[in-house]
Amino acid sequence: MLVIIILNKMQKSWFSIGLISLLWALSNCSGQRVTTGHNSLNALDWPGVYKGTIPCADCAGIVITLTLMKDLTFTRTVTYVGKEDRPRYDKGTLRWNSSGSVLTLDSKDGSFQSYQVGENVLFHLDQEGKRITGDLADRYILHKNKTDGRLEGKKWILTELMGQKIEAGQTNRQAFLLFDPEKATFTGNGSCNNLFGTYELKEGDRISFGEAAGTLMACPDMEPEDRFFEVLKTADNYSISDSTLSLNKARMAPLARFTLEHP
């Protein structure tokens, strides 16, 4: 009986040690410690698109567009104004420091860049991980794109296009838009082809769409889709009332109206 009791105690001890080791391994498998408490990692809505122009020693400025994603990856475009015609593009993984206040981008080419994370801002740090001071300090900041929970993360079904009602089944396929706030991209269908592109929200419910692209399928009636693409080129603001989204140009009549698809 004594031997059995000793063995049971030993088993429990080894089980406890094994459990602790497993938890430690899981918390460190990504090279990051689990951070607790009130900090940028836990308290801020940090995923999203950040933009800014930082100083450049031999050009007019370095324009950075940085997209941070919840899965701890990033994409980035960098343009050297007046020096290079085409932007540079890279992607990689990101990691947080132990206090959850600074994140570091690890590019696939082995380079890295750290940022202190604030509310809707990223402070570009020097190679020693310190905030940049002096007269140019305010220029080493990336600002997060504006987001709108009324608009984004929802599927909007096209119901009116340039004053004409769009009934269900009237077009080749259901036309819709879906806005992704994390990447500042939209996807959808123009009534025939799948479409996608970028967008940016600004104060006063203003919106600008980047050049939209789409698949190249041919449908019997392409006119609705052509007008849909024209709306995306022209619209500069939006309004939302109840479950209706309107894309507008200035204060003119809505170019297109959409109805929210409820789950």
C-alpha positions in Angstrom: 0.0 0.0 0.0 2.9 2.4 0.9 4.5 1.8 -2.5 1.3 2.6 -4.4 0.9 5.8 -2.4 4.4 6.9 -3.2 3.9 6.1 -6.9 0.7 8.1 -7.0 2.4 11.1 -5.5 5.2 10.8 -8.0 2.8 10.6 -10.9 1.0 13.7 -9.7 4.3 15.5 -9.4 5.4 14.5 -12.9 2.0 15.4 -14.3 2.2 18.9 -12.7 5.7 19.4 -14.1 4.6 18.3 -17.5 1.6 20.6 -17.5 3.7 23.6 -16.6 6.2 22.8 -19.3 3.5 22.5 -21.9 2.0 25.8 -21.0 5.4 27.5 -21.1 6.1 26.0 -24.5 2.8 27.1 -25.9 3.3 30.6 -24.6 6.7 30.8 -26.2 6.2 28.8 -29.4 5.9 32.0 -31.5 9.0 33.6 -29.8 6.7 35.9 -27.7 5.7 35.7 -24.0 2.1 36.0 -23.1 1.5 39.6 -21.9 -1.1 40.4 -19.4 -2.4 43.7 -18.0 -3.4 47.0 -19.6 -1.1 47.7 -22.5 -1.2 48.5 -26.3 -1.4 44.8 -27.3 -4.4 44.1 -25.1 -6.2 47.4 -24.8 -5.9 49.0 -28.3 -7.5 48.0 -31.6 -4.1 47.9 -33.2 -4.7 45.8 -36.4 -5.3 48.0 -39.5 -3.7 50.2 -42.1 -1.2 52.9 -41.1 0.2 55.6 -43.3 2.8 58.3 -43.0 5.7 60.1 -44.7 8.9 60.1 -42.8 12.0 62.2 -43.5 14.5 61.1 -46.2 18.2 62.1 -46.4 18.3 62.1 -50.2 14.7 62.3 -51.4 11.5 64.4 -50.7 10.2 61.8 -48.2 9.5 58.2 -47.6 5.9 57.3 -47.9 5.0 54.2 -45.9 1.7 52.2 -46.0 1.8 49.5 -43.4 -0.9 46.9 -42.8 -0.9 45.0 -39.4 -2.9 41.9 -39.1 -4.3 39.9 -36.1 -2.4 36.8 -37.2 0.9 38.7 -36.4 1.8 39.3 -40.1 2.2 42.5 -42.0 2.5 43.9 -45.5 4.2 47.2 -46.3 4.8 49.5 -49.3 7.5 52.0 -49.2 7.9 54.8 -51.8 11.0 57.1 -52.0 9.4 60.3 -53.4 11.3 61.8 -56.3 13.9 59.0 -56.3 12.1 55.9 -57.3 9.1 55.6 -59.6 7.8 52.3 -58.2 7.1 51.5 -54.5 8.9 48.7 -52.8 6.7 46.0 -51.3 7.5 43.5 -48.6 5.8 41.4 -46.0 6.7 39.4 -42.9 5.9 38.7 -39.3 5.6 40.9 -36.3 6.4 40.4 -32.6 5.6 42.3 -29.5 8.0 43.1 -26.7 7.3 41.7 -23.2 5.5 44.8 -22.0 3.1 44.8 -25.0 4.0 48.4 -25.9 6.4 48.0 -28.9 6.1 45.8 -32.0 8.9 44.8 -34.3 8.5 44.0 -38.0 10.7 41.2 -39.2 11.0 41.2 -43.0 11.8 38.2 -45.0 15.1 39.8 -46.1 16.3 39.8 -42.5 15.7 43.5 -41.8 13.6 44.8 -39.0 11.8 48.0 -37.8 10.3 48.7 -34.4 7.3 50.9 -33.5 5.9 52.1 -30.3 2.1 51.6 -30.5 -0.3 54.3 -29.4 -4.0 54.8 -29.9 -4.4 54.9 -33.7 -0.7 55.8 -34.2 2.7 54.1 -34.6 5.8 55.9 -33.5 8.8 55.1 -35.7 11.7 54.1 -33.5 15.4 54.3 -34.2 17.7 51.3 -34.5 18.2 51.3 -30.7 14.5 51.1 -30.1 14.1 54.7 -28.9 11.6 57.4 -29.8 13.0 60.0 -32.2 13.2 63.4 -30.6 13.9 66.9 -31.9 12.2 69.2 -34.5 11.4 66.3 -36.8 9.9 64.0 -34.2 6.3 64.6 -35.4 7.2 63.4 -38.8 8.2 60.0 -37.6 4.6 59.0 -36.9 2.2 56.7 -38.9 -1.5 57.4 -38.5 -4.1 54.6 -38.7 -6.8 54.8 -41.3 -10.2 55.9 -40.1 -12.6 53.0 -39.6 -16.4 53.0 -39.4 -18.2 50.0 -37.7 -21.5 51.0 -39.4 -19.9 50.4 -42.8 -17.2 47.8 -42.5 -17.3 44.1 -41.9 -20.8 43.9 -43.4 -22.2 42.8 -46.8 -24.1 45.4 -48.7 -26.4 44.3 -51.5 -26.9 46.7 -54.5 -30.5 47.8 -54.8 -30.3 51.0 -56.9 -27.8 52.1 -59.5 -27.7 55.6 -60.9 -31.4 56.1 -60.1 -32.6 52.7 -61.4 -33.9 50.0 -59.1 -32.1 46.7 -59.1 -34.4 43.9 -58.4 -33.4 40.4 -57.2 -32.6 38.2 -60.2 -32.4 41.2 -62.6 -28.6 41.1 -63.0 -26.4 38.1 -64.0 -25.2 37.7 -60.4 -26.0 39.5 -57.1 -24.0 42.7 -57.0 -22.6 43.6 -53.5 -19.7 45.2 -51.6 -17.9 44.0 -48.5 -15.4 46.3 -46.7 -12.5 44.8 -44.7 -11.3 47.3 -42.0 -8.2 45.3 -41.2 -6.7 45.6 -44.7 -8.7 48.6 -46.0 -9.7 46.6 -49.0 -13.1 45.9 -50.5 -14.4 42.8 -52.3 -17.7 42.1 -54.0 -19.4 41.5 -57.3 -20.3 43.9 -60.0 -23.3 41.8 -61.2 -21.0 39.6 -63.4 -17.4 39.6 -62.2 -15.8 39.5 -58.8 -14.2 42.8 -57.9 -11.7 44.0 -55.4 -9.6 47.0 -54.5 -8.6 49.4 -51.8 -10.5 52.3 -50.1 -9.8 55.0 -47.5 -12.2 56.6 -45.1 -11.9 60.2 -44.1 -13.6 62.6 -41.7 -17.1 63.7 -42.5 -18.1 60.3 -44.0 -15.9 60.8 -47.0 -14.5 57.8 -48.9 -12.1 57.3 -51.8 -11.7 54.1 -53.7 -8.5 52.9 -55.3 -8.6 51.5 -58.8 -10.9 48.5 -58.8 -9.9 45.3 -60.5 -12.0 42.3 -61.4 -12.2 38.9 -63.1 -12.7 38.8 -66.8 -15.8 36.7 -67.3 -18.3 37.8 -70.0 -22.0 38.0 -69.3 -25.0 38.7 -71.5 -25.6 42.2 -70.0 -22.4 44.1 -68.9 -24.0 47.5 -68.6 -24.9 47.3 -64.9 -21.3 46.3 -64.1 -19.8 49.0 -66.2 -22.0 51.6 -64.3 -21.0 50.0 -61.0 -17.3 50.5 -61.7 -18.1 54.1 -62.7 -19.7 54.6 -59.3 -16.6 53.4 -57.5 -14.5 55.9 -59.6 -16.8 58.8 -58.9 -18.1 58.4 -55.3 -16.4 60.7 -52.7 -18.7 60.3 -49.7 -21.3 57.9 -48.2 -24.2 57.9 -45.9 -25.9 55.2 -43.8 -29.5 55.3 -42.6 -31.0 52.3 -40.9 -29.9 49.5 -43.1 -29.3 51.5 -46.3 -25.9 52.6 -47.6 -25.6 55.3 -50.2 -22.5 56.1 -52.2 -22.6 59.8 -53.3 -20.8 62.4 -55.3 -20.7 65.7 -53.4 -24.3 66.6 -52.6 -25.9 65.2 -55.7 -28.4 62.4 -55.8 -27.0 59.0 -54.6 -25.0 57.2 -57.3 -25.9 53.8 -55.8 -27.8 52.4 -52.8 -27.3 49.2 -51.0 -29.2 47.2 -48.4 -27.5 45.5 -45.5 -27.6 41.7 -45.7 -28.6 40.5 -42.3 -27.2 37.1 -41.0 
